Amino acid sequence: MSDFSLASYDYHLPPELIAQEAVHPADQARLLVADRISGAILTEATYAELPEIVPTDRVFFFNNSRVLRSRIPLDQATILRPDGSQKVEQNGEIFFLEMHGSDRFEALVRPGRLFREWVKIIIGALELEVIATTESGRLFSITQGSIYETMEQYGQLPLPPYIAYDREKEKDYQTVFATENGSVAAPTASLHFTDSLLERLPHAREYVTLHVGLGTFKWITTEDIRDYAIHGEVIEISDTLFSRVAEIHQSEWKILAVGTTVCRTLESLPYLWMILSPEEKSQYPEEVQVYWDKKMGALHTHSFVESYEHASGRFRFETHIYIFPWYIFQVVDEMITNFHLPKSSLLVLISAFSSFENVQRLYQHAIEHRYRFYSFGDGMYLRD
């Protein structure tokens, strides 16, 4: 089977290796350390040992997106039909996906028959109206109240489908540095970083924001992985990041991405740079412009970033970057990542970062040595 065959990214995982809960303390999770190029296993450690394992000339990049309590049960909702009749629904939910402007949002809904256009829903102080059916679910208009406040009061944290829900597990499914509301899934590689571990890390660190969507859990659906249309995710970064990345590499330091979401963010930067206006590029020092202009020479033929907003020192844009074997990495030098689901775009990304053969061997080693897999599981550090 080839690097581009979906069947190549399937593997058998004993069900008992799917981590159903986090290790406590979280930094005691196991860490398989391997050479990115050769795939050779360098050591087996824990996350708590990262201060000693990671060379001091690495800069850690983290995703500070915060997981929303986006699963809102309907057991306390009142449904108002267009004919004026009311219904209290004990079963069902609204699963918040993303905002569309300041007073509209898209959500998955269950059961769909309740959410016909012009139906109104009241949940505490929140009043909603269904205004359209979308490819994913429904588009709601907020006529009163705050969706974010309602999620905090009534919602549940959306644990992945392979983890049995328990409210006690919610606190383990949020990073200690999560500050920016917007994700419906956690940047899981960062879940192992405790306050104690961060205090002991002597390394420089930076934060970016990628709001993780439900697409992260989707399997690739095409037999040739190159034909897959990957999900988009919203990124927010400081406009100083272009200068910071250039400074790190020009100093011959290395960038360590904690998680695939950080990798997608950083590898999207050349595509964002490509569409910036000449006026915006001119705001950067000449050496920064030269650094990023050179990156453009090795870009994929497809533009993964089509538009952006730039205000108050921040860029906001959606990326559709799709990283599979033979992709040329432009920004990320090293990565820390969890063990991912079969046939997932995340597993494909890791196979591109190291190699298809390396990752197969490392995953087999992890299975044979009883590493814990997926969101609450153990991880790998792929060193340059």
C-alpha positions as CSV (number, residue, x, y, z in Angstrom):
1,M,0.0,0.0,0.0
2,S,1.2,3.5,-0.8
3,D,1.6,6.6,1.3
4,F,-1.5,8.0,-0.3
5,S,-3.8,5.0,0.2
6,L,-6.3,5.5,3.0
7,A,-6.0,1.8,4.0
8,S,-2.4,2.4,4.9
9,Y,-3.5,4.6,7.8
10,D,-5.7,2.0,9.4
11,Y,-4.5,0.0,12.4
12,H,-5.9,-2.2,15.1
13,L,-6.0,-0.8,18.5
14,P,-7.1,-2.9,21.5
15,P,-10.1,-1.1,23.0
16,E,-8.5,-1.1,26.5
17,L,-5.8,1.2,25.2
18,I,-8.3,4.0,24.5
19,A,-7.7,6.3,27.5
20,Q,-11.1,6.9,29.2
21,E,-9.7,9.3,31.8
22,A,-6.6,11.5,32.3
23,V,-3.6,10.6,34.3
24,H,-3.2,12.5,37.5
25,P,-1.1,14.6,37.7
26,A,-1.4,15.1,33.9
27,D,2.3,15.6,33.4
28,Q,2.9,11.9,34.5
29,A,1.5,10.8,31.1
30,R,4.1,8.7,29.2
31,L,6.2,10.3,26.4
32,L,7.8,8.4,23.5
33,V,10.8,10.4,22.3
34,A,11.9,9.7,18.7
35,D,14.1,11.2,16.1
36,R,11.9,12.9,13.5
37,I,14.0,11.9,10.5
38,S,15.1,8.3,11.3
39,G,12.3,7.3,13.5
40,A,14.7,5.9,16.1
41,I,13.4,5.8,19.6
42,L,15.7,8.0,21.7
43,T,14.1,7.5,25.1
44,E,10.9,6.8,26.9
45,A,9.9,9.3,29.5
46,T,7.0,11.4,31.0
47,Y,5.9,14.9,30.2
48,A,7.3,15.9,33.6
49,E,10.8,15.3,32.2
50,L,10.5,17.7,29.3
51,P,12.6,20.4,31.0
52,E,15.5,18.0,30.9
53,I,14.8,16.4,27.5
54,V,14.1,19.4,25.3
55,P,17.2,21.4,24.3
56,T,17.1,25.0,25.5
57,D,17.2,26.5,22.0
58,R,13.7,25.3,21.4
59,V,10.7,27.6,21.6
60,F,7.5,26.0,22.7
61,F,4.3,27.1,20.8
62,F,1.0,26.3,22.5
63,N,-2.7,26.7,21.4
64,N,-4.6,28.8,24.0
65,S,-8.1,28.2,22.6
66,R,-10.6,27.3,25.3
67,V,-13.2,24.5,24.9
68,L,-16.7,25.8,25.1
69,R,-19.5,24.0,27.1
70,S,-21.0,23.7,23.7
71,R,-23.4,20.8,24.2
72,I,-26.6,22.3,25.6
73,P,-29.3,19.7,26.6
74,L,-32.9,20.7,26.0
75,D,-34.3,19.4,29.3
76,Q,-34.6,23.0,30.5
77,A,-35.7,24.5,27.2
78,T,-39.1,25.8,26.1
79,I,-39.9,25.3,22.4
80,L,-42.3,27.9,20.8
81,R,-43.8,26.8,17.5
82,P,-44.9,29.4,14.9
83,D,-48.5,28.5,15.6
84,G,-48.1,29.7,19.2
85,S,-48.1,26.3,20.9
86,Q,-45.3,25.4,23.4
87,K,-43.4,22.2,24.1
88,V,-40.9,21.2,26.8
89,E,-38.5,18.7,25.3
90,Q,-36.7,16.4,27.7
91,N,-34.5,14.7,25.1
92,G,-32.3,16.4,22.6
93,E,-29.7,19.1,22.4
94,I,-28.2,22.1,20.6
95,F,-24.5,21.6,19.9
96,F,-22.9,25.0,19.3
97,L,-20.4,25.1,16.3
98,E,-19.5,28.7,15.6
99,M,-20.6,32.3,15.5
100,H,-21.8,33.9,12.3
101,G,-21.4,37.6,13.1
102,S,-22.3,38.9,16.5
103,D,-25.9,37.6,16.8
104,R,-26.1,34.4,14.8
105,F,-24.5,31.0,15.3
106,E,-24.6,27.6,13.7
107,A,-25.2,24.4,15.6
108,L,-25.9,20.7,15.3
109,V,-29.4,19.9,16.6
110,R,-31.2,16.8,17.9
111,P,-33.9,15.8,17.1
112,G,-34.1,17.7,13.8
113,R,-37.9,17.6,13.6
114,L,-38.1,20.2,16.4
115,F,-36.0,22.8,14.7
116,R,-38.0,24.0,11.8
117,E,-37.6,27.5,10.6
118,W,-39.1,30.2,12.8
119,V,-39.3,28.0,15.8
120,K,-38.2,29.8,18.9
121,I,-36.2,28.3,21.8
122,I,-36.0,29.7,25.3
123,I,-33.2,28.5,27.6
124,G,-33.0,30.6,30.8
125,A,-32.3,34.2,29.7
126,L,-31.4,33.1,26.1
127,E,-34.0,33.4,23.3
128,L,-33.2,31.9,19.9
129,E,-35.0,31.6,16.6
130,V,-34.2,29.1,13.8
131,I,-33.7,31.1,10.6
132,A,-32.2,28.5,8.2
133,T,-31.1,24.9,7.7
134,T,-27.4,24.5,6.9
135,E,-25.2,21.7,5.7
136,S,-24.2,21.0,9.3
137,G,-27.4,21.7,11.2
138,R,-29.3,25.0,11.9
139,L,-28.5,28.7,11.8
140,F,-29.9,30.5,14.9
141,S,-30.6,34.2,15.5
142,I,-30.1,35.4,19.1
143,T,-33.0,37.7,19.9
144,Q,-32.1,38.0,23.6
145,G,-29.4,36.9,26.0
146,S,-25.8,35.6,25.5
147,I,-25.0,32.2,24.0
148,Y,-21.7,32.1,25.8
149,E,-23.3,32.8,29.2
150,T,-25.9,30.2,28.5
151,M,-23.3,27.6,27.5
152,E,-21.4,28.3,30.8
153,Q,-24.6,27.9,32.8
154,Y,-26.4,25.1,31.1
155,G,-23.9,23.4,28.7
156,Q,-21.7,20.4,28.9
157,L,-18.1,20.1,27.8
158,P,-18.1,18.0,24.6
159,L,-15.9,15.1,25.4
160,P,-14.9,13.1,22.3
161,P,-17.3,10.3,21.3
162,Y,-14.9,7.5,22.3
163,I,-14.8,8.8,25.9
164,A,-17.7,7.9,28.2
165,Y,-19.1,11.2,29.5
166,D,-18.7,12.1,33.2
167,R,-18.8,15.6,34.5
168,E,-15.8,14.9,36.6
169,K,-13.7,14.4,33.4
170,E,-14.5,17.9,32.2
171,K,-11.8,19.6,34.2
172,D,-9.2,17.4,32.6
173,Y,-10.4,18.4,29.1
174,Q,-9.2,22.0,29.3
175,T,-5.6,23.2,29.1
176,V,-4.3,25.2,32.1
177,F,-3.6,28.2,29.8
178,A,-6.9,28.2,27.9
179,T,-8.1,31.8,27.5
180,E,-9.7,32.3,24.1
181,N,-13.3,31.0,23.7
182,G,-14.0,29.1,20.5
183,S,-13.1,25.4,20.4
184,V,-15.5,22.4,20.5
185,A,-12.6,20.0,21.1
186,A,-9.4,20.4,23.1
187,P,-5.9,20.8,21.7
188,T,-5.1,17.5,23.4
189,A,-1.3,17.5,23.3
190,S,-1.4,20.5,25.7
191,L,-3.5,18.7,28.3
192,H,-0.4,17.2,29.8
193,F,1.1,20.5,30.7
194,T,0.5,21.4,34.3
195,D,1.2,24.7,36.0
196,S,4.1,22.9,37.8
197,L,5.6,21.7,34.5
198,L,5.3,25.2,32.9
199,E,7.0,26.8,35.9
200,R,9.9,24.4,35.5
201,L,10.3,24.8,31.7
202,P,13.3,27.1,31.1
203,H,12.3,27.5,27.4
204,A,10.8,30.5,25.7
205,R,7.2,30.0,24.8
206,E,4.6,31.6,22.5
207,Y,0.8,31.2,22.2
208,V,-1.4,31.1,19.1
209,T,-5.1,30.5,18.8
210,L,-6.7,27.9,16.6
211,H,-10.4,27.1,17.4
212,V,-10.7,23.4,17.1
213,G,-13.8,22.2,15.2
214,L,-15.7,18.9,15.1
215,G,-13.9,18.2,11.8
216,T,-10.9,17.1,13.8
217,F,-12.8,13.9,14.7
218,K,-13.8,13.1,11.1
219,W,-12.3,10.2,9.2
220,I,-10.8,10.7,5.8
221,T,-13.5,9.5,3.3
222,T,-11.5,9.1,0.1
223,E,-9.5,6.1,-0.9
224,D,-6.7,8.4,-2.1
225,I,-6.0,10.7,0.8
226,R,-4.9,13.5,-1.6
227,D,-8.5,13.8,-2.8
228,Y,-9.9,14.6,0.6
229,A,-11.4,18.0,1.3
230,I,-10.4,18.8,4.8
231,H,-12.3,20.9,7.3
232,G,-11.6,24.6,7.9
233,E,-10.7,26.0,11.3
234,V,-10.5,29.6,12.5
235,I,-7.1,31.0,13.6
236,E,-6.3,34.2,15.5
237,I,-2.7,35.4,15.9
238,S,-0.8,38.5,16.8
239,D,0.5,40.3,13.8
240,T,3.9,40.3,15.5
241,L,4.1,36.5,14.9
242,F,5.6,36.9,11.5
243,S,8.5,38.8,13.1
244,R,8.8,36.3,16.0
245,V,9.1,33.2,13.7
246,A,11.6,34.9,11.5
247,E,13.7,35.9,14.6
248,I,13.7,32.4,16.0
249,H,14.9,30.8,12.8
250,Q,17.4,33.5,12.0
251,S,18.9,32.9,15.4
252,E,19.1,29.2,14.5
253,W,16.7,28.2,17.2
254,K,14.0,25.7,16.6
255,I,10.2,25.8,16.8
256,L,8.5,23.1,18.8
257,A,4.8,22.9,18.1
258,V,2.7,21.4,20.9
259,G,0.0,19.6,19.0
260,T,-1.3,19.3,15.4
261,T,-3.4,22.4,15.9
262,V,-0.3,24.5,16.5
263,C,1.4,22.8,13.5
264,R,-1.6,23.7,11.3
265,T,-1.5,27.3,12.5
266,L,2.2,27.9,12.0
267,E,2.3,26.1,8.6
268,S,-0.6,28.3,7.5
269,L,1.5,31.5,8.0
270,P,3.2,31.4,4.6
271,Y,-0.2,31.1,2.9
272,L,-1.4,34.1,4.9
273,W,1.7,36.0,4.0
274,M,1.1,35.3,0.3
275,I,-2.2,37.2,0.3
276,L,-1.2,40.1,2.5
277,S,-1.3,43.5,0.7
278,P,2.0,45.1,-0.2
279,E,1.1,47.9,2.3
280,E,0.8,45.3,5.2
281,K,4.0,43.6,4.3
282,S,5.9,46.9,4.2
283,Q,5.1,47.3,7.9
284,Y,7.6,44.6,8.7
285,P,11.4,45.0,8.7
286,E,13.1,44.1,5.5
287,E,14.7,40.9,6.9
288,V,11.3,39.7,7.9
289,Q,9.9,40.3,4.5
290,V,12.8,38.5,2.9
291,Y,12.3,35.6,5.2
292,W,8.7,35.1,4.3
293,D,9.1,35.8,0.6
294,K,11.5,33.0,0.4
295,K,9.0,30.6,2.1
296,M,6.5,31.3,-0.7
297,G,8.8,29.6,-3.3
298,A,8.1,26.2,-1.8
299,L,4.4,26.5,-1.2
300,H,1.8,23.9,-2.2
301,T,0.0,25.0,-5.4
302,H,-3.3,25.3,-3.6
303,S,-4.0,28.4,-1.5
304,F,-5.1,27.2,2.0
305,V,-5.9,30.7,3.2
306,E,-8.3,32.7,1.0
307,S,-9.1,35.8,3.1
308,Y,-8.4,37.4,6.5
309,E,-9.3,40.2,8.9
310,H,-6.6,42.5,10.3
311,A,-7.5,44.8,13.2
312,S,-6.2,45.8,16.6
313,G,-2.9,44.0,16.0
314,R,-4.5,40.7,15.3
315,F,-5.0,38.5,12.2
316,R,-8.1,36.4,12.0
317,F,-8.6,33.9,9.2
318,E,-9.8,30.4,8.3
319,T,-7.3,27.8,7.2
320,H,-7.9,24.7,5.1
321,I,-4.4,23.6,5.2
322,Y,-4.1,19.9,4.5
323,I,-0.8,18.2,5.3
324,F,0.0,14.8,3.9
325,P,3.2,12.9,3.0
326,W,5.6,14.8,0.7
327,Y,4.4,18.1,2.1
328,I,7.4,20.4,2.7
329,F,7.3,21.9,6.2
330,Q,8.1,25.6,6.2
331,V,7.9,26.6,9.9
332,V,7.7,23.7,12.4
333,D,10.9,21.9,13.3
334,E,9.7,19.6,16.1
335,M,6.4,18.4,17.5
336,I,4.8,17.0,20.6
337,T,1.6,15.1,19.8
338,N,-0.8,12.5,21.1
339,F,-1.5,9.1,19.4
340,H,-4.3,9.7,16.9
341,L,-7.3,7.8,15.5
342,P,-6.9,5.5,12.4
343,K,-7.7,7.0,9.0
344,S,-7.7,10.6,10.5
345,S,-6.1,13.7,9.0
346,L,-4.1,14.0,12.2
347,L,-2.4,10.7,11.7
348,V,-1.7,11.6,8.1
349,L,-0.2,14.9,9.2
350,I,2.1,13.2,11.7
351,S,3.1,10.7,8.9
352,A,4.1,13.7,6.8
353,F,6.1,15.3,9.6
354,S,8.2,12.2,10.3
355,S,7.6,9.6,7.6
356,F,4.9,7.1,6.9
357,E,7.2,4.2,7.8
358,N,8.5,5.8,11.0
359,V,5.1,6.5,12.3
360,Q,3.9,3.0,11.6
361,R,6.8,1.6,13.6
362,L,6.3,4.1,16.5
363,Y,2.6,3.3,16.7
364,Q,3.3,-0.4,16.7
365,H,5.8,0.1,19.5
366,A,3.3,2.2,21.5
367,I,0.7,-0.6,21.1
368,E,3.1,-3.3,22.1
369,H,4.2,-1.4,25.2
370,R,0.7,-0.5,26.3
371,Y,0.8,3.3,25.7
372,R,-2.6,5.0,26.2
373,F,-4.2,6.4,23.0
374,Y,-6.3,9.4,21.9
375,S,-7.3,12.6,23.8
376,F,-6.5,11.5,27.4
377,G,-3.7,9.3,26.4
378,D,0.1,9.4,26.2
379,G,2.2,11.2,23.5
380,M,5.2,11.5,21.3
381,Y,8.0,14.0,21.0
382,L,9.4,14.0,17.5
383,R,12.8,15.7,17.7
384,D,14.7,17.3,14.9
